[in-house]
Every structure is written in structure tokens, then in C-alpha cells.
Amino acid sequence: MSRQKNTTLEKAQEINLDAEKYGTFAEIGAGQEVARHFFLAGKASQTIAKTMSAYDMIFSDEIYGKEKNGRYVCKSRLNKMLDKEYNLILQRLETHRGKQTSFFSFANTVATGSAEIPKCHGWMGVRFQTSPGSESHDIILHVRMMDRFRLQQQEALGILGVNLIHSAFYHRKSSADFISHLTENLKKGQILIDYFESSGPELAHFDNRVTNLQLVKEGLSEAVLFGEDQKVQFLPDEVYQKTLLIQRGHYKPMTISHQDMMDKGLHQLKADVKSLKLKTQDVVTLNEIEISDKSNIDDYIQRIEMLSLLGLRTLVTHFPLYYQMKSFFRKYTQNPMILVMSASHLDRIFEPDHYKNLEGGIFEGLGKLLDENTRLYIYPYKTEKLCLTASTFHPSKGSRKVYEHFRDAELILDISGCDESADFYHSEMISKMIQKKDKKWEKLVPTAIVSYLQKNKI
């Protein structure tokens, strides 16, 4: 049985009627859309100490200080807003009513746009006490508004802001419960939340890795990036105008074949620097894993932990096909994007059935994927019986001509010969060896991961 959902105004009213909750609202860039709901709900004077907007850049800089990067819609600006407003409410009201009040400050900094300029995104967050006099807690989001028109974007922002404050106060039992309430009353596809961060003693049970993976799994985010330290990174900032070298895999576990493939891919990319006019320091390497609606999040946490032991970043996405990933990254960088893969994956890329949802079929799909700035680096798939490369791969009859076209254009390149490569081992092969208690697997997996699997009895 589905639970009863409260409307946005009902949520705002519940907070307004809660005599313990009292705070401030600072909103930049899309009107005072969140505070507006609290005024409409009635009894706002019991909740709102102050609302404000600082649209003029000089006014904003005078209040919160200038950003080193010159931007206004960024995480650092949001943090300054929360710091300033929360400290002010404590400074002015803690002595007066601190014993009976849980204070909070909500802030957002947003860029809305028209259908012609769909760069609609923003940062929003709330700093709050869970009880009078308690330590502060933070929840911070980055959101992309997907509606075409400003009015719709503003309305979505207002709903999300009310949900954020309401969930922070009343739905902290688990991150899954929090997320389900965070997106109430929003239409599917209306917003994407591509960064989530929580902190504070009573939010210690929120694992930011898990929460961000939940967002991707549930289609509320397209991708999440984990750094070498396993911390969630804001992906647009990390890849902005960078050259990307991406390897997709299951990494369950990562094998020495995966390592060698990425090493040879990076070596090939450096060799291509002159022809592609690249700067080597602008290259970002990513190990990507696709997540599905039925995926087990704990399983992904293990893989993130294993890759971090090797000093690698993990990218988790919701893209079944490569051209979808390419389209996503092109919002942030026009630099070359290299996909490095085993030759055994070529038959999947050149399988016409994968592109049935496109009017132009495989021609449209591959046209969206490959161009002068997007290439495939192919690593030999070598076994005792064969060695498959881009040169020896033979696609089906319907794909043969298009494959030859991309090969002639040097958009599909071999990065190693059979003589320079050892036998290839997929993650599935290692898993079968472990199940059969075949000790050979220990020599086919990086040492740090062998220790991890043995220590955790996986």
C-alpha cells in the first residue's frame, strides 16, 4: 500500500506550525521560490526570521565576499551563504530564544534559462539543528532543472527546496527514506540531482557514497564520480574542458588486463598529443561502471573501494550505450574523448539491434558516438585459441561498410599487438576461479585487490 503524500503547501504548513523550527532564507537567481511556499501556507511568521535575495553582483559580493573563480552559481558561494546566514541567526537570536528553538538557514544560488539556453542549474542547501542547542547539520545538493521554461524551473526549484527542509527535519531515518521524500510532488524527469552531501552527528548514518549511488540508480542523476579517496566529486568541475580517457568494466574485481589496457591507452593518447593538439596535464582517466535499476548498491561500494586502493577514480553512470555517455560529457568538455576497450566489445558496439530506438538505426547511433574528437582505442582480446584486434574484427554484413569507414578515418585504433599482450582476463573469469578455489586468480588481479578480497572474505 502506497503512503499518503503531502502537498508542497502542506509540508510548508507543517513546518510553520512547528513552534520549535525557526530560520532564514537566502535565495539568489530564481526569485524567492522556496520562501514563497511558506508565506502561501500561512503562519509564516512562526517560522521565518528573514528572507532575502541579492541579485546585484556588487551587493552579493559585499554580503558574502567574492569567489576566486568569479562564479556565483557554485558550491563555494552556497557555503558562504550558509555560513553567513546561520551565524547571523545564532548571533542575533540564540540568547533570546535558543533554549526552545531549532534554528536553520536555507540558501540557494541558481541560474535559470529559456528553451534556447538550457543551462539551468543551481546549488541549494540547508544548515539546521535537530533540537534546540544541538550542533549544526548540513545537506547540500546540486540540481539541474530540466523544464524548458523559466516559470516551470522556478516552480520545480520551490518544490524541491520545501522538500529539502521538510525531509531534513522529519525524514532522517535513512538516506533511502530521505530521497523518496525529497522528490515528492515533482514530475519524472523534471529535475536531476547530480550531487548530494550531508554532514553532522545525527546524519552520520548517511553514507554519501550510498546516497549518490541511489540517485543514479533511481534515475534522479545520470552519473556520479568518486575520487581516489572514495569521496563524491562534483563531476562537471572535474572534467570541464579536459580530455577524457574512459574504460568501462564490471571491475568485479579489476584484473591486470584492465590495468594494462588503461596503461597502453594512456601511452597511445600521449603519442597522439601532437596530432590532437592536447596538453597532457588536461587528461582525466576514468574507470566507468554502469548501474541498473536492479543493482545492489553494496556491491558497487565494494568496487569503488577496490579501485580506490589502486589510486583510481570510479565513474558510475546510467548509460547503457556509449553514445549516451558521450552526449552527457559533451555538456562539459569539447576536448577529445577516448574510450578504451577490449576488442571483444566491438561486436556489441556494431550490433544493429542496440540502436533500434533510433530512427537512423546503427548509422545514427555510431554517428552520434564517433567523430574527430571521439575515438575508440582497441586492446587485443587474446586467449589460448585466438587473438582479436580491431584489424582482425569482422562485423556483420549490415555493419561492415560503416566499420570500414570509421577504421579508414582512424577513429578506431589498435593500441597494442597480439605479441605485446598477455591473455585477457575478464572479471567473470576471475570470479569463476575464486568459486572453484583456483589459486591462479591471485596472479591475475592487482595485489592490493587480492588482499582486499581475502580480508573481506568476498
N, C-alpha and C positions, 0 to 999 in steps of 0.2 A: 504494500500500500504506500503510495507516494505521500510525502509530508506536505502540509499546508504551507504555501509560500506567502510571505508578507509582501505587500506592495512597497515601492520605494518610500512613499509618504508615510506608510505605517511604520517602517523602520526608523525613519527620521523622528516620528512622533514618539516612538518607544524611548529613544534616547532623550528627547525633550522632556518626557515625563519622569525620567530617572534623575531624581534630585541630586544624586551623587556626581553625575557627569557634567563637566563644565570646561569649555575650551575656546580656542580661537581658530579662525580660518584665514589663510592667506593664499589667494589664487591669482595666477598670472597667465594670461594668454587666451582664455576661452570664457570670459565672464566669470561671475561667481555662481557657477552652476551647482556646486555641491552645497554651499551655504543656502542657496535659494530653496532647496527642498526642505530645509529645516525651518525657514521662515514660512513656507506654504503649509507646513504640517501644524503650525500653531504652537504656542508655549515656547517659542524660540528663546525668549529672554531667560528661561531657566537653564539653557544650555550654552548660549553664545555670549562670550565676553566681548568679542571683537571679530569683525570681518574686514578684509582689506584686499585691494588689488594695487599693483604698482606697474602699470603698463609702460610708462615712460622709462626708457633705459637709464636716464640720469637719476630719476627718483629711485629706481630699483637698485642701482649701484650705491646710492647714498645710504639706503637702508641695509642692504645685505653685503655690500662690497663687490668689487669687480672679480670676474673669473679670469684666470690666466689664459684660458683658451678663447676668451671673448664671447663664449656662448651663454645663452640664458636658459635654454631648454637642455639641461644636463643634470647629472646626479649631484655634482658638487654644489650647484645652485640650490637644489632641493634641500640638501643637508644644511646649508647656511640658513635657509628659510626656517627649517625646523629648529635649529639651534637658537636662532634669534627669537622666534615667537614663543617657544616653550620656556626659555629662560625669562622672557618678559612676564609671562603669566605667573610663574613662580615668584618672581621678584615683587610683583605688584599685589598678588592675591594669596600667597601661601600663608602669611601671618593672619590675614583676615578670615580665610575660610578653609585652610589646608587640612584641618582635622576631620572635616566632613565631606571633602571633595576629592574626586579622582580627576586630575587635570589632564587635558590633552591639547595638542596643536596639530591641525591638519594643514597640509600645504600641497600645492601642485604648480608646476610650470609647464605650459603646454603650447604647442604650435598646431593650430587647426588649418585647414586648407580647403580649396574648392576641388571640383572634379578634375580640373586641369592641373592642379598642383597637389597630388595625393601624398604629401609628406606630412601626415597628420600623426603626431606622436606626443608623448609627454611623460613626465615623471610625477608621481604622486606618492605621498607618504603620510603616516600618522605617528606621532610620538605620544605615548599615553601611560598613565598609571593604571594598574589593575585594581588598586584600592587606595584610599587616602594615605598619603605619605610614603607610598611604595616607590621603588626605583622606576625609572622610565624604561619603556619598551618601544622599539621601532619596527614598523613594517613599511617597506619601500617597494614600489612597483615601477616598471617601465611599461607603458601601454601604447599600442598603436590603434588608432581609430580607423576602421575600415569603411565606414559610410562615405558616400560621395559628397555630401553637402555639409556645410558648417553647422547648421542647426541640428542635424542628426548627430554629428560628432559631439557637440556640446551636450546634448541630451544623454548620450551614452556615457560621457565623462561624469555627469552629475550622478547618474545611477550607480556607476562604479565607485565613486567617492563615498556615497552614502553606505554602500555595501561594505566598503573597506572599514569605515569607522564602526559600523554595526557588528561586523564579524570580529574586529579586534576586541570589542567589549564582551560579546556574547557567544562567540563560536571559536574558542581557542582549544577545544578538546583535542583536536588532531588537525594536521595540515589538510587532510582529505575533507574533513568537515568544513574547515575554513574556506577552501577553494570552492566547494559546492555552493556556499552562501555568497561568496564573493561575486559570482557571475549571475546571480538571480536577476530576473526581470530584464536581462539583456538578450537580444536575438542571437541566434547562432551565427558566427562569422562577423558580428558587429564590432568586436574588439579582439585584439591579441595581446596577451601579457607575456612579454619575452624576457622579463627579469623579475625575480622575486627575492627579497632579502628580509629576514627577520632577526631580531636580537633582543635580549633581555632575559632575566632569570626565569620568568614564567612562560617563556617561549623556547626554552632550552630543548623541549621535546620536538620542536620543528627542525628537521634536518633540511637545510636549504637545498641540498642536492636532491633530496626526495621530492620536495615541493616543486622545484623547477622541472623535474622529470615528469611529475604528474601533469603539469601544464602542457607539456609536449604530447604526452600520451593521450590526453583528452582533447587534443586539437585546439587548445587555447594558446599555444605557441608553436611556431614552426621549427625552432631549433634552440638548443641551449649549449653553451660552451663551458667546459670545466678546465681550469688551468692545471699546471703541473702539480699544484698543491691541493687539487680537488675542489677549490673554491669556484663558485659560479662567477664567470666573467661576462661583462656586457659585450656581447658579440659584435655589434656594429662598430664599436670603438676599436676592438682588437683587429678587425680585418679591413678597416677603412683605407681604401687606396693601397692595399697590399696585394702582392702576388701570392696566390694560394696553391699549395701542393696538398692534395687531399687523397687519402686512401680509405676506401670503405671496406669494412670487415665485420665479422662477428666478434673477433678477439676473445673467444671463449675456449681456450686462452689465446693470447697473441703468440705467434710462433717465430722462429728465427727466419722463416721465409718472409713473413710480414716485415720484419726488420730489414732484411736485405733488400726487399723491394723498395722500401722508402729510402734507404740509403742510396740505392742506384738511381732512383727517381730524382733525388736532390742533386746527385752528381751530374745527371743529364741536364737538369734545369740550369745549373751553374755553367755548363758548357754552352747552353743556349742563350746565356745572358746577353751576349753581344748582338745576336740576331734579333732578340726580343726587346733589346734596349731596357734591360732591367737593372735594378740595384739589388745586389744580393742581400742587403740588410732588410729589404722590404718583403722577403719571402716568409710566409707563415705556413708551417706544416700542421696538418690536422688529421687525426685518426677518427673517422666518422663511423657511427653505428646508427642504423635505422631502428626506430621504436614503433611498435604497432599497438593497436587498441587493447590487445590481449597480453601484452608483455608484462613480465614480472619485474617490478622496479628494483627489488633487492638484487636481482641478477645483474642489472645494469650498474648498480652501485659497486658490485664486485669487480666488474670490468673497468670502471673508472679508477678504482683503487689500484688494480694491476697495472694499468697504463701509466698512472702517476708514478709508480715505482721506477719506471724507465724514463721519467722526466718528460712525459708526453702529454699533450692536451687531448681531451676527448670531446668530440662534437657529436651530440645526439640529435637526430632530425626525424621529421615525419614525412620524408620524401621517398616514395617507392622507386621513382625513376630519377636518373641523373639530371635530365634537363630541368626538372623541377628545382633541384638543388642549385643548378647554375642560375636560374632565373632569380632565386632568392638572393644569392650573393651579388648579383649584378646591381642590386639596390645600393650596395655599399662600396663596391670597387669595380673599376673597368680595367684593372690590370690583368695580366694573364692568369688563367685558372687552369691548373693541370690536375687531371685525375689519373692516378697511378693504380694499375690493377693487373691481376694475373690474366694471361691470355685465355684462361678457361672461362672468363666472364664475357668474352666478346660475343659468344653465341646468344647471350641474354640481351645485350645491347642491340644486336642486329636481328632480333626476333620480332617480326611484324606484329604478332598478336599483342605485344606490350603497348602498342600505340593505337589500338582500335578506337580509343575515345577521342582521338584527334581526327579532324576532317581530312587532313593530308596524310594520315597514317604514319608509317615509318619515315617518310620523307620529311614531313613536318617535324616529327619528334627529333630526328637527328639534325635537322636544320636548326632547331632551337638549341641543341646541345653544342655542336661543333662549329667553330669559326676560327678566324686567325688568332683570336685571343683565348681560345679554349681548346685544349688538346688532350689526347689520351696517350699516356706512357704505358707501354705494354711490357710486362715482365714475363719471362718464359714459364710455362706450366710444364714442368719436367717430371716424368715418372720413370720407372724401370722400362716401360713399354713405349713411351713416346716423348716428344718434346714439342709443344705447341707454342708458336710465336705469332706475332701479327703478320709476319711474312708467309707463314705456312697455314694460317687460318683460312678456311673456305666456308663462307656464309652460304645460306640457302639461295636458290636460284633467284628469288624475288629481291634479295638484298645485295646480290653480287656487284651490280653496277655502282650502287651508292657507296659500297665499301671501297671499291677501287677508286672512286672519286676522292674520298677522304684520305686514302693512302697516298694517292698522287699529290694531294695538296699538303702532305706531311703533317696532317692533323692527327694521325695515328702512327706513333713511332715505337719501334722496338728499343728498349733501353738496356738490353743485355742479350747475349747469345747463349745458346744451349751449353757451350763449353765453359762459359764463365759462371754458370749457375748450378747449384745443387738441386736435388729432388725437392719438389714443392710439397709442403705440408699445410693443409687447411686445419682450422680449429677443430672441425669434426673428426679429423683423423686422430688428433691428439686425444680427444675425449674418448674415442673408442679404445685407444691404447691404455688409457687410465682405467677404464672399466674392465679391461682384460688383464690388468695388472702387468702390462708390458713395460718394463723399466726403460725401454728405448725412448719413451717420450721425454724423459728428463734431459736428454741431449738435444732435443728439438724445440725447446722452449727456453727463453732467457732465464738465467739463473735466479734473478730476483722474483720472477713469477713462479718458478718451481718451489721456492721457499714459501711464498705466499699460499700456494695451493696446499702444500703439505701442512703448514702451520694451521690453516683454517679447515683442514680435512675436507676439502672440496673435491 
